[in-house]
């Protein structure tokens, strides 16, 4: 009798928890199935052609916005100035590393080095246009 009562209490408890969650897998609450995951709209299977067209369209918009061929010199100067600034910030970080706990300083130095690599990639992009 004790076991039956225990199973009943656990079942009731589980029922109350799941009822409060108001959770129905695969439905949006209106009785209609939920739409496919977002990834299927991002180039998977039959939608890959449309996804590629959207990417190319966005690339053209960026190209028109930046007009690299006309403003190449200014963009290169900006990247070079940012590189100089980044070098100064890296030097400041090196000079302010706490010898008792250098890990945090080294982590920041690594992030700054990744930023430097990003600037180099931007410069390569500008040079390629």
C-alpha positions in Angstrom: 0.0 0.0 0.0 2.9 2.3 0.9 4.5 1.7 -2.6 1.3 2.4 -4.4 0.8 5.7 -2.5 4.4 6.7 -3.2 4.0 6.1 -6.9 0.8 8.0 -6.9 2.3 11.0 -5.2 5.4 11.0 -7.5 3.1 10.8 -10.5 0.9 13.6 -9.3 3.9 15.7 -8.6 5.3 15.1 -12.1 1.9 15.9 -13.6 1.7 19.2 -11.9 5.3 20.2 -12.9 4.7 19.3 -16.6 1.3 21.0 -16.6 2.8 24.2 -15.4 5.4 24.2 -18.1 2.7 24.4 -20.8 5.0 22.6 -23.2 3.9 20.9 -26.4 6.7 19.7 -28.6 6.3 20.4 -32.2 3.4 22.9 -31.9 3.3 26.6 -31.5 0.1 26.6 -29.4 -2.3 27.3 -32.3 -2.5 23.7 -33.4 -0.1 24.3 -36.3 3.2 22.7 -36.5 6.1 25.0 -35.7 8.2 26.2 -38.7 11.4 24.4 -39.6 14.5 25.4 -37.7 16.2 28.6 -38.7 19.1 26.6 -40.1 16.9 25.3 -42.9 16.3 28.8 -44.1 20.0 29.5 -44.2 21.1 27.5 -47.2 20.4 23.9 -46.2 18.9 21.7 -48.9 16.5 23.3 -51.4 17.0 26.8 -50.1 20.8 27.0 -50.8 20.3 28.8 -54.1 18.3 31.6 -52.5 20.7 31.8 -49.6 23.6 32.2 -52.0 21.8 34.9 -53.9 21.1 36.8 -50.6 24.8 36.6 -49.6 26.0 37.8 -53.0 23.4 40.7 -52.8 24.6 41.7 -49.4 28.3 41.6 -50.6 27.4 43.9 -53.5 25.7 46.3 -51.1 28.8 46.4 -48.9 31.0 46.9 -51.9 28.9 49.8 -53.1 28.9 51.3 -49.6 32.6 51.1 -49.1 33.7 52.0 -52.7 37.2 50.6 -51.9 38.7 51.6 -55.3 37.9 55.3 -54.7 38.8 55.5 -51.0 41.7 52.9 -50.9 44.2 55.4 -49.6 42.0 56.6 -46.8 41.1 53.1 -45.7 44.8 52.0 -45.8 45.7 55.0 -43.6 42.9 54.2 -41.2 44.1 50.6 -40.9 47.7 51.7 -40.4 46.7 54.2 -37.7 44.7 51.5 -35.9 47.7 49.2 -36.2 49.9 51.9 -34.5 47.3 52.4 -31.8 47.1 48.7 -31.3 50.8 48.4 -30.9 50.8 51.2 -28.3 48.0 49.5 -26.4 49.9 46.2 -26.5 53.0 47.9 -25.2 51.0 49.4 -22.4 49.6 46.0 -21.5 53.1 44.4 -21.5 54.3 47.2 -19.2 51.4 46.8 -16.8 51.3 43.0 -16.4 51.0 42.0 -12.8 54.0 39.7 -12.1 52.2 38.0 -9.3 49.3 37.0 -11.6 50.4 37.4 -15.2 47.7 35.1 -16.8 45.1 37.8 -17.1 47.6 40.2 -18.8 48.7 37.5 -21.1 45.1 36.7 -22.0 44.5 40.3 -22.9 47.7 40.4 -24.9 46.5 37.4 -26.9 43.2 39.1 -27.6 45.1 42.2 -28.8 47.3 40.0 -31.0 44.1 38.5 -32.5 42.9 42.0 -33.2 46.3 42.7 -35.0 45.7 39.7 -37.2 42.2 41.0 -38.0 43.7 44.3 -39.1 46.1 42.4 -41.3 43.2 40.6 -42.9 41.4 43.8 -43.5 44.5 45.3 -45.2 44.7 42.2 -47.4 41.1 42.7 -48.3 41.7 46.3 -49.2 44.7 45.4 -51.3 42.8 42.7 -53.1 40.2 45.2 -54.4 
